[in-house]
Amino acid sequence: RGGAASVGQATTSAVVSSIFLIILTDSVFSVILRYWG
């Protein structure tokens, strides 16, 4: 309920979480493929 500032902060943290999750998933897949290949 803090207006635009809190909305921006929530959006930023959501974007950071998404990017972190994508990088983590990508690393896991590359490790799996390295062992399989």
PDB file of N, CA, C and O in Angstrom:
ATOM      1  N   ARG A   1       0.813  -1.207   0.000  1.00  0.00           N
ATOM      2  CA  ARG A   1       0.000   0.000   0.000  1.00  0.00           C
ATOM      3  C   ARG A   1       0.851   1.264   0.000  1.00  0.00           C
ATOM      4  O   ARG A   1       0.382   2.319   0.427  1.00  0.00           O
ATOM      5  N   GLY A   2       2.074   1.179  -0.464  1.00  0.00           N
ATOM      6  CA  GLY A   2       2.955   2.330  -0.419  1.00  0.00           C
ATOM      7  C   GLY A   2       2.957   3.123  -1.712  1.00  0.00           C
ATOM      8  O   GLY A   2       3.798   4.003  -1.895  1.00  0.00           O
ATOM      9  N   GLY A   3       2.027   2.826  -2.614  1.00  0.00           N
ATOM     10  CA  GLY A   3       1.970   3.562  -3.861  1.00  0.00           C
ATOM     11  C   GLY A   3       2.965   3.043  -4.882  1.00  0.00           C
ATOM     12  O   GLY A   3       3.315   1.863  -4.885  1.00  0.00           O
ATOM     13  N   ALA A   4       3.414   3.935  -5.745  1.00  0.00           N
ATOM     14  CA  ALA A   4       4.269   3.548  -6.871  1.00  0.00           C
ATOM     15  C   ALA A   4       5.600   2.969  -6.407  1.00  0.00           C
ATOM     16  O   ALA A   4       6.140   2.063  -7.042  1.00  0.00           O
ATOM     17  N   ALA A   5       6.129   3.488  -5.304  1.00  0.00           N
ATOM     18  CA  ALA A   5       7.436   3.024  -4.831  1.00  0.00           C
ATOM     19  C   ALA A   5       7.388   1.554  -4.443  1.00  0.00           C
ATOM     20  O   ALA A   5       8.276   0.785  -4.809  1.00  0.00           O
ATOM     21  N   SER A   6       6.347   1.155  -3.698  1.00  0.00           N
ATOM     22  CA  SER A   6       6.270  -0.244  -3.279  1.00  0.00           C
ATOM     23  C   SER A   6       5.967  -1.156  -4.463  1.00  0.00           C
ATOM     24  O   SER A   6       6.438  -2.292  -4.508  1.00  0.00           O
ATOM     25  N   VAL A   7       5.184  -0.667  -5.419  1.00  0.00           N
ATOM     26  CA  VAL A   7       4.915  -1.451  -6.631  1.00  0.00           C
ATOM     27  C   VAL A   7       6.207  -1.675  -7.404  1.00  0.00           C
ATOM     28  O   VAL A   7       6.466  -2.780  -7.881  1.00  0.00           O
ATOM     29  N   GLY A   8       7.015  -0.628  -7.529  1.00  0.00           N
ATOM     30  CA  GLY A   8       8.297  -0.757  -8.213  1.00  0.00           C
ATOM     31  C   GLY A   8       9.227  -1.710  -7.502  1.00  0.00           C
ATOM     32  O   GLY A   8       9.938  -2.488  -8.139  1.00  0.00           O
ATOM     33  N   GLN A   9       9.222  -1.652  -6.165  1.00  0.00           N
ATOM     34  CA  GLN A   9      10.091  -2.536  -5.394  1.00  0.00           C
ATOM     35  C   GLN A   9       9.652  -3.989  -5.552  1.00  0.00           C
ATOM     36  O   GLN A   9      10.488  -4.877  -5.719  1.00  0.00           O
ATOM     37  N   ALA A  10       8.343  -4.231  -5.499  1.00  0.00           N
ATOM     38  CA  ALA A  10       7.821  -5.585  -5.661  1.00  0.00           C
ATOM     39  C   ALA A  10       8.140  -6.121  -7.052  1.00  0.00           C
ATOM     40  O   ALA A  10       8.513  -7.284  -7.203  1.00  0.00           O
ATOM     41  N   THR A  11       7.992  -5.271  -8.068  1.00  0.00           N
ATOM     42  CA  THR A  11       8.304  -5.678  -9.436  1.00  0.00           C
ATOM     43  C   THR A  11       9.778  -6.017  -9.580  1.00  0.00           C
ATOM     44  O   THR A  11      10.135  -7.016 -10.203  1.00  0.00           O
ATOM     45  N   THR A  12      10.634  -5.179  -9.000  1.00  0.00           N
ATOM     46  CA  THR A  12      12.076  -5.414  -9.083  1.00  0.00           C
ATOM     47  C   THR A  12      12.447  -6.732  -8.424  1.00  0.00           C
ATOM     48  O   THR A  12      13.219  -7.507  -8.987  1.00  0.00           O
ATOM     49  N   SER A  13      11.906  -7.000  -7.229  1.00  0.00           N
ATOM     50  CA  SER A  13      12.248  -8.245  -6.549  1.00  0.00           C
ATOM     51  C   SER A  13      11.720  -9.454  -7.315  1.00  0.00           C
ATOM     52  O   SER A  13      12.367 -10.502  -7.337  1.00  0.00           O
ATOM     53  N   ALA A  14      10.553  -9.322  -7.944  1.00  0.00           N
ATOM     54  CA  ALA A  14      10.008 -10.416  -8.744  1.00  0.00           C
ATOM     55  C   ALA A  14      10.887 -10.693  -9.956  1.00  0.00           C
ATOM     56  O   ALA A  14      11.138 -11.849 -10.296  1.00  0.00           O
ATOM     57  N   VAL A  15      11.356  -9.629 -10.608  1.00  0.00           N
ATOM     58  CA  VAL A  15      12.224  -9.787 -11.777  1.00  0.00           C
ATOM     59  C   VAL A  15      13.546 -10.426 -11.374  1.00  0.00           C
ATOM     60  O   VAL A  15      14.041 -11.318 -12.063  1.00  0.00           O
ATOM     61  N   VAL A  16      14.120  -9.975 -10.260  1.00  0.00           N
ATOM     62  CA  VAL A  16      15.379 -10.540  -9.776  1.00  0.00           C
ATOM     63  C   VAL A  16      15.207 -12.020  -9.455  1.00  0.00           C
ATOM     64  O   VAL A  16      16.072 -12.829  -9.789  1.00  0.00           O
ATOM     65  N   SER A  17      14.097 -12.382  -8.811  1.00  0.00           N
ATOM     66  CA  SER A  17      13.831 -13.783  -8.489  1.00  0.00           C
ATOM     67  C   SER A  17      13.707 -14.618  -9.754  1.00  0.00           C
ATOM     68  O   SER A  17      14.235 -15.728  -9.820  1.00  0.00           O
ATOM     69  N   SER A  18      13.012 -14.092 -10.761  1.00  0.00           N
ATOM     70  CA  SER A  18      12.841 -14.813 -12.017  1.00  0.00           C
ATOM     71  C   SER A  18      14.173 -15.036 -12.716  1.00  0.00           C
ATOM     72  O   SER A  18      14.450 -16.136 -13.195  1.00  0.00           O
ATOM     73  N   ILE A  19      15.003 -13.993 -12.776  1.00  0.00           N
ATOM     74  CA  ILE A  19      16.312 -14.111 -13.424  1.00  0.00           C
ATOM     75  C   ILE A  19      17.167 -15.135 -12.693  1.00  0.00           C
ATOM     76  O   ILE A  19      17.830 -15.960 -13.322  1.00  0.00           O
ATOM     77  N   PHE A  20      17.152 -15.082 -11.352  1.00  0.00           N
ATOM     78  CA  PHE A  20      17.929 -16.025 -10.558  1.00  0.00           C
ATOM     79  C   PHE A  20      17.470 -17.452 -10.819  1.00  0.00           C
ATOM     80  O   PHE A  20      18.289 -18.361 -10.958  1.00  0.00           O
ATOM     81  N   LEU A  21      16.146 -17.646 -10.885  1.00  0.00           N
ATOM     82  CA  LEU A  21      15.591 -18.973 -11.124  1.00  0.00           C
ATOM     83  C   LEU A  21      15.983 -19.491 -12.506  1.00  0.00           C
ATOM     84  O   LEU A  21      16.314 -20.667 -12.656  1.00  0.00           O
ATOM     85  N   ILE A  22      15.949 -18.622 -13.513  1.00  0.00           N
ATOM     86  CA  ILE A  22      16.322 -19.012 -14.875  1.00  0.00           C
ATOM     87  C   ILE A  22      17.793 -19.417 -14.932  1.00  0.00           C
ATOM     88  O   ILE A  22      18.139 -20.425 -15.549  1.00  0.00           O
ATOM     89  N   ILE A  23      18.658 -18.631 -14.288  1.00  0.00           N
ATOM     90  CA  ILE A  23      20.090 -18.950 -14.278  1.00  0.00           C
ATOM     91  C   ILE A  23      20.325 -20.276 -13.563  1.00  0.00           C
ATOM     92  O   ILE A  23      21.118 -21.100 -14.020  1.00  0.00           O
ATOM     93  N   LEU A  24      19.637 -20.482 -12.443  1.00  0.00           N
ATOM     94  CA  LEU A  24      19.793 -21.715 -11.674  1.00  0.00           C
ATOM     95  C   LEU A  24      19.361 -22.925 -12.500  1.00  0.00           C
ATOM     96  O   LEU A  24      20.067 -23.932 -12.548  1.00  0.00           O
ATOM     97  N   THR A  25      18.195 -22.824 -13.151  1.00  0.00           N
ATOM     98  CA  THR A  25      17.696 -23.914 -13.985  1.00  0.00           C
ATOM     99  C   THR A  25      18.643 -24.198 -15.147  1.00  0.00           C
ATOM    100  O   THR A  25      18.889 -25.355 -15.489  1.00  0.00           O
ATOM    101  N   ASP A  26      19.167 -23.146 -15.745  1.00  0.00           N
ATOM    102  CA  ASP A  26      20.095 -23.291 -16.861  1.00  0.00           C
ATOM    103  C   ASP A  26      21.366 -24.015 -16.427  1.00  0.00           C
ATOM    104  O   ASP A  26      21.871 -24.876 -17.148  1.00  0.00           O
ATOM    105  N   SER A  27      21.878 -23.669 -15.253  1.00  0.00           N
ATOM    106  CA  SER A  27      23.087 -24.334 -14.747  1.00  0.00           C
ATOM    107  C   SER A  27      22.825 -25.809 -14.485  1.00  0.00           C
ATOM    108  O   SER A  27      23.643 -26.663 -14.828  1.00  0.00           O
ATOM    109  N   VAL A  28      21.681 -26.105 -13.874  1.00  0.00           N
ATOM    110  CA  VAL A  28      21.337 -27.496 -13.581  1.00  0.00           C
ATOM    111  C   VAL A  28      21.244 -28.300 -14.872  1.00  0.00           C
ATOM    112  O   VAL A  28      21.766 -29.412 -14.948  1.00  0.00           O
ATOM    113  N   PHE A  29      20.583 -27.745 -15.893  1.00  0.00           N
ATOM    114  CA  PHE A  29      20.453 -28.450 -17.163  1.00  0.00           C
ATOM    115  C   PHE A  29      21.799 -28.662 -17.839  1.00  0.00           C
ATOM    116  O   PHE A  29      22.039 -29.721 -18.420  1.00  0.00           O
ATOM    117  N   SER A  30      22.678 -27.671 -17.772  1.00  0.00           N
ATOM    118  CA  SER A  30      23.981 -27.833 -18.427  1.00  0.00           C
ATOM    119  C   SER A  30      24.812 -28.890 -17.709  1.00  0.00           C
ATOM    120  O   SER A  30      25.565 -29.620 -18.354  1.00  0.00           O
ATOM    121  N   VAL A  31      24.691 -28.984 -16.388  1.00  0.00           N
ATOM    122  CA  VAL A  31      25.403 -30.035 -15.649  1.00  0.00           C
ATOM    123  C   VAL A  31      24.860 -31.409 -16.031  1.00  0.00           C
ATOM    124  O   VAL A  31      25.627 -32.343 -16.262  1.00  0.00           O
ATOM    125  N   ILE A  32      23.521 -31.530 -16.098  1.00  0.00           N
ATOM    126  CA  ILE A  32      22.900 -32.809 -16.469  1.00  0.00           C
ATOM    127  C   ILE A  32      23.322 -33.220 -17.877  1.00  0.00           C
ATOM    128  O   ILE A  32      23.683 -34.373 -18.110  1.00  0.00           O
ATOM    129  N   LEU A  33      23.275 -32.273 -18.815  1.00  0.00           N
ATOM    130  CA  LEU A  33      23.640 -32.590 -20.194  1.00  0.00           C
ATOM    131  C   LEU A  33      25.117 -32.944 -20.308  1.00  0.00           C
ATOM    132  O   LEU A  33      25.494 -33.777 -21.132  1.00  0.00           O
ATOM    133  N   ARG A  34      25.952 -32.321 -19.490  1.00  0.00           N
ATOM    134  CA  ARG A  34      27.386 -32.628 -19.520  1.00  0.00           C
ATOM    135  C   ARG A  34      27.621 -34.080 -19.083  1.00  0.00           C
ATOM    136  O   ARG A  34      28.456 -34.778 -19.658  1.00  0.00           O
ATOM    137  N   TYR A  35      26.882 -34.526 -18.066  1.00  0.00           N
ATOM    138  CA  TYR A  35      27.058 -35.904 -17.608  1.00  0.00           C
ATOM    139  C   TYR A  35      26.470 -36.903 -18.599  1.00  0.00           C
ATOM    140  O   TYR A  35      27.005 -37.998 -18.771  1.00  0.00           O
ATOM    141  N   TRP A  36      25.351 -36.520 -19.260  1.00  0.00           N
ATOM    142  CA  TRP A  36      24.735 -37.430 -20.217  1.00  0.00           C
ATOM    143  C   TRP A  36      25.499 -37.478 -21.532  1.00  0.00           C
ATOM    144  O   TRP A  36      25.658 -38.543 -22.129  1.00  0.00           O
ATOM    145  N   GLY A  37      25.970 -36.321 -21.978  1.00  0.00           N
ATOM    146  CA  GLY A  37      26.659 -36.253 -23.258  1.00  0.00           C
ATOM    147  C   GLY A  37      28.035 -36.864 -23.136  1.00  0.00           C
ATOM    148  O   GLY A  37      28.781 -36.905 -24.114  1.00  0.00           O
TER     149      GLY A  37
END
